Every structure is written in C-alpha cells, then in structure tokens.
Amino acid sequence: MIVSADVVPLADLKVNPSRVVKRATDEHRPVLVTSEGRGVAVVQSLIDYETAEEERAFMRAVVAGLADLESGREVSLATAKARLGLK
C-alpha cells in the first residue's frame, strides 16, 4: 500500500464518496480513511474483500491441518472417504 496515495480524509469521503469507491475498485487497493490525522476506516472493493477473506479462511484451514498433523490427529485417505461417504 502506498500510504500517500491511498489516504483520504473523512471530509473528502463525505463530499465525493463515489470517487473514493471508484479508486478502491479500479486500483484494487484499499483506501485508508482518516479523521483528525488518524486512520478510522478502510474502503475496499467487494471483490477484493471477498478474495482476501477466502485467502484468510484457506490459510486458517492450512494452519489447523498442520496442527492436527503435529498432534497426531490424522486419518488415511481411505478412512476419510469412508467417513464422508465418498467412493
């Protein structure tokens, strides 16, 4: 994130919200909204938000799976398929 280009004062967001949303959508980068010099919110396109959420969920699943392996909580592929009713 290039901070100088991606920071918008709250007053600017109030005056022209569509411009801020368009920038976040077109550039696929979040825009930091500030109030009195401090960050208060982030404007991000919906598709970028959903993509980031999917990536975070995937990474959490990977970490959980690795923790299961380290703790000895594992089953064979055949057992997993049988439990899930797959052939």
N, CA, C and O atoms as CSV, one atom per row, in Angstrom:
chain,resi,resn,atom,element,x,y,z
A,1,MET,N,N,0.844,-1.177,0.000
A,1,MET,CA,C,0.000,0.000,0.000
A,1,MET,C,C,0.886,1.235,0.000
A,1,MET,O,O,1.767,1.366,0.850
A,2,ILE,N,N,0.668,2.121,-0.923
A,2,ILE,CA,C,1.400,3.379,-0.972
A,2,ILE,C,C,0.587,4.377,-0.159
A,2,ILE,O,O,-0.422,4.903,-0.629
A,3,VAL,N,N,1.033,4.628,1.056
A,3,VAL,CA,C,0.232,5.388,2.010
A,3,VAL,C,C,-0.138,6.763,1.491
A,3,VAL,O,O,-1.291,7.173,1.627
A,4,SER,N,N,0.788,7.482,0.909
A,4,SER,CA,C,0.487,8.844,0.467
A,4,SER,C,C,-0.608,8.882,-0.594
A,4,SER,O,O,-1.359,9.855,-0.665
A,5,ALA,N,N,-0.713,7.847,-1.415
A,5,ALA,CA,C,-1.716,7.817,-2.477
A,5,ALA,C,C,-3.033,7.211,-2.021
A,5,ALA,O,O,-4.062,7.423,-2.664
A,6,ASP,N,N,-3.022,6.468,-0.936
A,6,ASP,CA,C,-4.190,5.710,-0.521
A,6,ASP,C,C,-4.833,6.225,0.759
A,6,ASP,O,O,-5.544,5.480,1.432
A,7,VAL,N,N,-4.598,7.471,1.102
A,7,VAL,CA,C,-5.180,8.070,2.300
A,7,VAL,C,C,-6.145,9.169,1.883
A,7,VAL,O,O,-5.815,10.034,1.072
A,8,VAL,N,N,-7.342,9.118,2.453
A,8,VAL,CA,C,-8.361,10.113,2.135
A,8,VAL,C,C,-8.955,10.620,3.444
A,8,VAL,O,O,-9.400,9.814,4.262
A,9,PRO,N,N,-8.973,11.916,3.663
A,9,PRO,CA,C,-9.629,12.446,4.864
A,9,PRO,C,C,-11.133,12.167,4.823
A,9,PRO,O,O,-11.738,12.155,3.750
A,10,LEU,N,N,-11.718,11.948,5.966
A,10,LEU,CA,C,-13.140,11.677,6.079
A,10,LEU,C,C,-13.972,12.760,5.391
A,10,LEU,O,O,-15.001,12.457,4.788
A,11,ALA,N,N,-13.539,14.011,5.476
A,11,ALA,CA,C,-14.259,15.112,4.830
A,11,ALA,C,C,-14.342,14.898,3.317
A,11,ALA,O,O,-15.375,15.184,2.712
A,12,ASP,N,N,-13.256,14.393,2.694
A,12,ASP,CA,C,-13.273,14.117,1.257
A,12,ASP,C,C,-14.233,12.976,0.931
A,12,ASP,O,O,-14.908,12.999,-0.098
A,13,LEU,N,N,-14.289,11.988,1.803
A,13,LEU,CA,C,-15.210,10.876,1.593
A,13,LEU,C,C,-16.654,11.364,1.657
A,13,LEU,O,O,-17.499,10.906,0.887
A,14,LYS,N,N,-16.939,12.284,2.565
A,14,LYS,CA,C,-18.289,12.827,2.690
A,14,LYS,C,C,-18.689,13.629,1.453
A,14,LYS,O,O,-19.841,13.584,1.022
A,15,VAL,N,N,-17.731,14.364,0.885
A,15,VAL,CA,C,-18.010,15.221,-0.271
A,15,VAL,C,C,-18.203,14.397,-1.536
A,15,VAL,O,O,-19.125,14.662,-2.308
A,16,ASN,N,N,-17.345,13.399,-1.761
A,16,ASN,CA,C,-17.410,12.643,-3.007
A,16,ASN,C,C,-17.123,11.156,-2.754
A,16,ASN,O,O,-16.060,10.660,-3.128
A,17,PRO,N,N,-18.062,10.447,-2.126
A,17,PRO,CA,C,-17.824,9.042,-1.808
A,17,PRO,C,C,-17.633,8.162,-3.045
A,17,PRO,O,O,-16.869,7.197,-3.002
A,18,SER,N,N,-18.310,8.480,-4.131
A,18,SER,CA,C,-18.186,7.635,-5.327
A,18,SER,C,C,-16.771,7.666,-5.890
A,18,SER,O,O,-16.302,6.664,-6.430
A,19,ARG,N,N,-16.084,8.802,-5.772
A,19,ARG,CA,C,-14.705,8.895,-6.258
A,19,ARG,C,C,-13.789,7.967,-5.458
A,19,ARG,O,O,-12.924,7.300,-6.024
A,20,VAL,N,N,-13.986,7.930,-4.140
A,20,VAL,CA,C,-13.159,7.076,-3.279
A,20,VAL,C,C,-13.438,5.602,-3.580
A,20,VAL,O,O,-12.507,4.803,-3.683
A,21,VAL,N,N,-14.700,5.247,-3.717
A,21,VAL,CA,C,-15.064,3.859,-4.016
A,21,VAL,C,C,-14.524,3.457,-5.387
A,21,VAL,O,O,-14.016,2.348,-5.549
A,22,LYS,N,N,-14.630,4.347,-6.371
A,22,LYS,CA,C,-14.115,4.060,-7.710
A,22,LYS,C,C,-12.607,3.831,-7.679
A,22,LYS,O,O,-12.099,2.930,-8.346
A,23,ARG,N,N,-11.901,4.638,-6.912
A,23,ARG,CA,C,-10.443,4.462,-6.814
A,23,ARG,C,C,-10.112,3.093,-6.220
A,23,ARG,O,O,-9.258,2.380,-6.747
A,24,ALA,N,N,-10.780,2.725,-5.131
A,24,ALA,CA,C,-10.516,1.437,-4.490
A,24,ALA,C,C,-10.836,0.280,-5.445
A,24,ALA,O,O,-10.115,-0.717,-5.490
A,25,THR,N,N,-11.916,0.424,-6.200
A,25,THR,CA,C,-12.339,-0.624,-7.129
A,25,THR,C,C,-11.414,-0.705,-8.339
A,25,THR,O,O,-10.993,-1.796,-8.723
A,26,ASP,N,N,-11.100,0.418,-8.932
A,26,ASP,CA,C,-10.275,0.439,-10.147
A,26,ASP,C,C,-8.830,0.031,-9.884
A,26,ASP,O,O,-8.217,-0.666,-10.693
A,27,GLU,N,N,-8.287,0.471,-8.743
A,27,GLU,CA,C,-6.872,0.216,-8.453
A,27,GLU,C,C,-6.655,-1.060,-7.647
A,27,GLU,O,O,-5.514,-1.474,-7.439
A,28,HIS,N,N,-7.729,-1.682,-7.196
A,28,HIS,CA,C,-7.640,-2.913,-6.390
A,28,HIS,C,C,-6.713,-2.735,-5.191
A,28,HIS,O,O,-5.928,-3.616,-4.840
A,29,ARG,N,N,-6.840,-1.550,-4.574
A,29,ARG,CA,C,-6.077,-1.277,-3.350
A,29,ARG,C,C,-7.026,-0.622,-2.360
A,29,ARG,O,O,-7.878,0.178,-2.746
A,30,PRO,N,N,-6.878,-0.961,-1.080
A,30,PRO,CA,C,-7.733,-0.320,-0.079
A,30,PRO,C,C,-7.363,1.142,0.098
A,30,PRO,O,O,-6.211,1.532,-0.092
A,31,VAL,N,N,-8.353,1.946,0.465
A,31,VAL,CA,C,-8.148,3.369,0.728
A,31,VAL,C,C,-8.358,3.593,2.215
A,31,VAL,O,O,-9.405,3.241,2.757
A,32,LEU,N,N,-7.372,4.175,2.872
A,32,LEU,CA,C,-7.455,4.474,4.295
A,32,LEU,C,C,-8.173,5.800,4.493
A,32,LEU,O,O,-7.778,6.820,3.928
A,33,VAL,N,N,-9.225,5.781,5.297
A,33,VAL,CA,C,-9.975,6.997,5.604
A,33,VAL,C,C,-9.498,7.491,6.969
A,33,VAL,O,O,-9.432,6.729,7.934
A,34,THR,N,N,-9.166,8.783,7.029
A,34,THR,CA,C,-8.649,9.353,8.273
A,34,THR,C,C,-9.580,10.425,8.812
A,34,THR,O,O,-10.334,11.061,8.075
A,35,SER,N,N,-9.501,10.600,10.118
A,35,SER,CA,C,-10.215,11.680,10.797
A,35,SER,C,C,-9.256,12.271,11.808
A,35,SER,O,O,-8.741,11.568,12.677
A,36,GLU,N,N,-9.023,13.544,11.692
A,36,GLU,CA,C,-8.079,14.243,12.567
A,36,GLU,C,C,-6.705,13.579,12.540
A,36,GLU,O,O,-6.028,13.465,13.562
A,37,GLY,N,N,-6.312,13.142,11.332
A,37,GLY,CA,C,-4.978,12.583,11.146
A,37,GLY,C,C,-4.813,11.128,11.544
A,37,GLY,O,O,-3.711,10.587,11.453
A,38,ARG,N,N,-5.881,10.488,11.983
A,38,ARG,CA,C,-5.785,9.088,12.404
A,38,ARG,C,C,-6.671,8.219,11.517
A,38,ARG,O,O,-7.752,8.632,11.100
A,39,GLY,N,N,-6.196,7.016,11.240
A,39,GLY,CA,C,-6.978,6.080,10.452
A,39,GLY,C,C,-8.225,5.643,11.206
A,39,GLY,O,O,-8.152,5.274,12.378
A,40,VAL,N,N,-9.375,5.685,10.528
A,40,VAL,CA,C,-10.630,5.289,11.173
A,40,VAL,C,C,-11.372,4.202,10.400
A,40,VAL,O,O,-12.204,3.502,10.977
A,41,ALA,N,N,-11.090,4.047,9.118
A,41,ALA,CA,C,-11.792,3.050,8.313
A,41,ALA,C,C,-10.998,2.755,7.052
A,41,ALA,O,O,-10.058,3.468,6.700
A,42,VAL,N,N,-11.404,1.682,6.381
A,42,VAL,CA,C,-10.797,1.309,5.112
A,42,VAL,C,C,-11.918,1.079,4.110
A,42,VAL,O,O,-12.906,0.410,4.414
A,43,VAL,N,N,-11.760,1.636,2.913
A,43,VAL,CA,C,-12.695,1.391,1.817
A,43,VAL,C,C,-11.999,0.430,0.869
A,43,VAL,O,O,-10.880,0.674,0.418
A,44,GLN,N,N,-12.696,-0.681,0.574
A,44,GLN,CA,C,-12.116,-1.721,-0.272
A,44,GLN,C,C,-13.215,-2.256,-1.180
A,44,GLN,O,O,-14.373,-2.332,-0.770
A,45,SER,N,N,-12.870,-2.625,-2.400
A,45,SER,CA,C,-13.881,-3.173,-3.294
A,45,SER,C,C,-14.388,-4.499,-2.741
A,45,SER,O,O,-13.665,-5.205,-2.038
A,46,LEU,N,N,-15.617,-4.826,-3.057
A,46,LEU,CA,C,-16.219,-6.059,-2.563
A,46,LEU,C,C,-15.468,-7.282,-3.050
A,46,LEU,O,O,-15.240,-8.212,-2.278
A,47,ILE,N,N,-15.084,-7.298,-4.303
A,47,ILE,CA,C,-14.377,-8.466,-4.842
A,47,ILE,C,C,-13.025,-8.657,-4.165
A,47,ILE,O,O,-12.620,-9.787,-3.893
A,48,ASP,N,N,-12.319,-7.548,-3.890
A,48,ASP,CA,C,-11.031,-7.654,-3.203
A,48,ASP,C,C,-11.226,-8.131,-1.762
A,48,ASP,O,O,-10.431,-8.922,-1.254
A,49,TYR,N,N,-12.283,-7.651,-1.108
A,49,TYR,CA,C,-12.585,-8.078,0.259
A,49,TYR,C,C,-12.893,-9.578,0.290
A,49,TYR,O,O,-12.360,-10.310,1.124
A,50,GLU,N,N,-13.758,-10.029,-0.627
A,50,GLU,CA,C,-14.124,-11.444,-0.656
A,50,GLU,C,C,-12.915,-12.327,-0.953
A,50,GLU,O,O,-12.763,-13.393,-0.357
A,51,THR,N,N,-12.067,-11.893,-1.861
A,51,THR,CA,C,-10.854,-12.649,-2.185
A,51,THR,C,C,-9.949,-12.759,-0.968
A,51,THR,O,O,-9.429,-13.835,-0.670
A,52,ALA,N,N,-9.762,-11.653,-0.269
A,52,ALA,CA,C,-8.909,-11.652,0.927
A,52,ALA,C,C,-9.495,-12.551,2.012
A,52,ALA,O,O,-8.756,-13.264,2.691
A,53,GLU,N,N,-10.820,-12.523,2.182
A,53,GLU,CA,C,-11.471,-13.381,3.181
A,53,GLU,C,C,-11.288,-14.854,2.838
A,53,GLU,O,O,-11.026,-15.666,3.726
A,54,GLU,N,N,-11.424,-15.210,1.560
A,54,GLU,CA,C,-11.218,-16.594,1.134
A,54,GLU,C,C,-9.781,-17.028,1.398
A,54,GLU,O,O,-9.544,-18.147,1.852
A,55,GLU,N,N,-8.822,-16.151,1.118
A,55,GLU,CA,C,-7.412,-16.473,1.359
A,55,GLU,C,C,-7.149,-16.666,2.850
A,55,GLU,O,O,-6.430,-17.586,3.239
A,56,ARG,N,N,-7.732,-15.798,3.690
A,56,ARG,CA,C,-7.556,-15.949,5.146
A,56,ARG,C,C,-8.175,-17.248,5.643
A,56,ARG,O,O,-7.583,-17.940,6.471
A,57,ALA,N,N,-9.354,-17.582,5.147
A,57,ALA,CA,C,-10.007,-18.833,5.559
A,57,ALA,C,C,-9.170,-20.040,5.138
A,57,ALA,O,O,-9.025,-20.993,5.903
A,58,PHE,N,N,-8.619,-19.999,3.926
A,58,PHE,CA,C,-7.770,-21.086,3.455
A,58,PHE,C,C,-6.532,-21.230,4.346
A,58,PHE,O,O,-6.164,-22.337,4.739
A,59,MET,N,N,-5.903,-20.108,4.654
A,59,MET,CA,C,-4.694,-20.160,5.485
A,59,MET,C,C,-5.012,-20.672,6.888
A,59,MET,O,O,-4.223,-21.424,7.460
A,60,ARG,N,N,-6.166,-20.272,7.456
A,60,ARG,CA,C,-6.560,-20.797,8.772
A,60,ARG,C,C,-6.747,-22.309,8.706
A,60,ARG,O,O,-6.363,-23.022,9.634
A,61,ALA,N,N,-7.339,-22.807,7.606
A,61,ALA,CA,C,-7.537,-24.247,7.447
A,61,ALA,C,C,-6.196,-24.973,7.325
A,61,ALA,O,O,-6.024,-26.056,7.885
A,62,VAL,N,N,-5.254,-24.386,6.601
A,62,VAL,CA,C,-3.930,-24.984,6.465
A,62,VAL,C,C,-3.245,-25.065,7.828
A,62,VAL,O,O,-2.684,-26.100,8.185
A,63,VAL,N,N,-3.294,-23.971,8.584
A,63,VAL,CA,C,-2.675,-23.952,9.915
A,63,VAL,C,C,-3.329,-25.002,10.816
A,63,VAL,O,O,-2.635,-25.719,11.538
A,64,ALA,N,N,-4.653,-25.094,10.776
A,64,ALA,CA,C,-5.357,-26.096,11.595
A,64,ALA,C,C,-4.952,-27.504,11.170
A,64,ALA,O,O,-4.752,-28.374,12.018
A,65,GLY,N,N,-4.829,-27.733,9.870
A,65,GLY,CA,C,-4.417,-29.048,9.384
A,65,GLY,C,C,-3.006,-29.404,9.815
A,65,GLY,O,O,-2.736,-30.541,10.202
A,66,LEU,N,N,-2.112,-28.438,9.748
A,66,LEU,CA,C,-0.736,-28.687,10.203
A,66,LEU,C,C,-0.690,-28.970,11.697
A,66,LEU,O,O,0.073,-29.826,12.147
A,67,ALA,N,N,-1.503,-28.254,12.468
A,67,ALA,CA,C,-1.568,-28.506,13.913
A,67,ALA,C,C,-2.099,-29.909,14.179
A,67,ALA,O,O,-1.612,-30.596,15.077
A,68,ASP,N,N,-3.092,-30.341,13.408
A,68,ASP,CA,C,-3.611,-31.704,13.558
A,68,ASP,C,C,-2.525,-32.734,13.269
A,68,ASP,O,O,-2.388,-33.717,13.997
A,69,LEU,N,N,-1.756,-32.510,12.209
A,69,LEU,CA,C,-0.674,-33.440,11.879
A,69,LEU,C,C,0.360,-33.510,12.994
A,69,LEU,O,O,0.811,-34.595,13.361
A,70,GLU,N,N,0.733,-32.361,13.527
A,70,GLU,CA,C,1.732,-32.328,14.598
A,70,GLU,C,C,1.225,-33.016,15.860
A,70,GLU,O,O,2.013,-33.567,16.628
A,71,SER,N,N,-0.081,-32.985,16.073
A,71,SER,CA,C,-0.664,-33.603,17.264
A,71,SER,C,C,-1.028,-35.066,17.041
A,71,SER,O,O,-1.532,-35.727,17.949
A,72,GLY,N,N,-0.778,-35.564,15.855
A,72,GLY,CA,C,-1.080,-36.958,15.565
A,72,GLY,C,C,-2.542,-37.214,15.234
A,72,GLY,O,O,-2.980,-38.364,15.198
A,73,ARG,N,N,-3.294,-36.157,14.994
A,73,ARG,CA,C,-4.708,-36.318,14.634
A,73,ARG,C,C,-4.812,-36.389,13.115
A,73,ARG,O,O,-5.058,-35.385,12.446
A,74,GLU,N,N,-4.620,-37.591,12.587
A,74,GLU,CA,C,-4.698,-37.766,11.154
A,74,GLU,C,C,-5.351,-39.102,10.843
A,74,GLU,O,O,-5.334,-40.022,11.660
A,75,VAL,N,N,-5.927,-39.196,9.652
A,75,VAL,CA,C,-6.524,-40.444,9.190
A,75,VAL,C,C,-6.070,-40.670,7.751
A,75,VAL,O,O,-5.644,-39.739,7.068
A,76,SER,N,N,-6.166,-41.894,7.310
A,76,SER,CA,C,-5.790,-42.199,5.932
A,76,SER,C,C,-6.847,-41.650,4.987
A,76,SER,O,O,-7.962,-41.335,5.403
A,77,LEU,N,N,-6.493,-41.539,3.727
A,77,LEU,CA,C,-7.427,-41.057,2.715
A,77,LEU,C,C,-8.630,-41.989,2.630
A,77,LEU,O,O,-9.768,-41.537,2.502
A,78,ALA,N,N,-8.374,-43.276,2.700
A,78,ALA,CA,C,-9.465,-44.255,2.622
A,78,ALA,C,C,-10.444,-44.077,3.780
A,78,ALA,O,O,-11.656,-44.153,3.583
A,79,THR,N,N,-9.930,-43.842,4.978
A,79,THR,CA,C,-10.786,-43.624,6.151
A,79,THR,C,C,-11.588,-42.347,6.006
A,79,THR,O,O,-12.778,-42.322,6.321
A,80,ALA,N,N,-10.950,-41.283,5.532
A,80,ALA,CA,C,-11.631,-40.012,5.345
A,80,ALA,C,C,-12.769,-40.173,4.330
A,80,ALA,O,O,-13.881,-39.698,4.558
A,81,LYS,N,N,-12.483,-40.846,3.208
A,81,LYS,CA,C,-13.525,-41.060,2.207
A,81,LYS,C,C,-14.675,-41.874,2.767
A,81,LYS,O,O,-15.836,-41.585,2.477
A,82,ALA,N,N,-14.373,-42.879,3.557
A,82,ALA,CA,C,-15.420,-43.712,4.150
A,82,ALA,C,C,-16.287,-42.887,5.104
A,82,ALA,O,O,-17.512,-43.004,5.091
A,83,ARG,N,N,-15.659,-42.062,5.921
A,83,ARG,CA,C,-16.414,-41.215,6.859
A,83,ARG,C,C,-17.316,-40.224,6.135
A,83,ARG,O,O,-18.403,-39.899,6.611
A,84,LEU,N,N,-16.854,-39.745,4.978
A,84,LEU,CA,C,-17.625,-38.766,4.220
A,84,LEU,C,C,-18.586,-39.407,3.220
A,84,LEU,O,O,-19.337,-38.717,2.531
A,85,GLY,N,N,-18.549,-40.731,3.153
A,85,GLY,CA,C,-19.441,-41.439,2.243
A,85,GLY,C,C,-19.043,-41.301,0.789
A,85,GLY,O,O,-19.893,-41.342,-0.101
A,86,LEU,N,N,-17.756,-41.137,0.546
A,86,LEU,CA,C,-17.242,-41.000,-0.826
A,86,LEU,C,C,-16.655,-42.325,-1.293
A,86,LEU,O,O,-16.256,-43.164,-0.485
A,87,LYS,N,N,-16.609,-42.496,-2.591
A,87,LYS,CA,C,-16.037,-43.731,-3.161
A,87,LYS,C,C,-14.661,-43.480,-3.692
A,87,LYS,O,O,-14.021,-44.397,-4.209
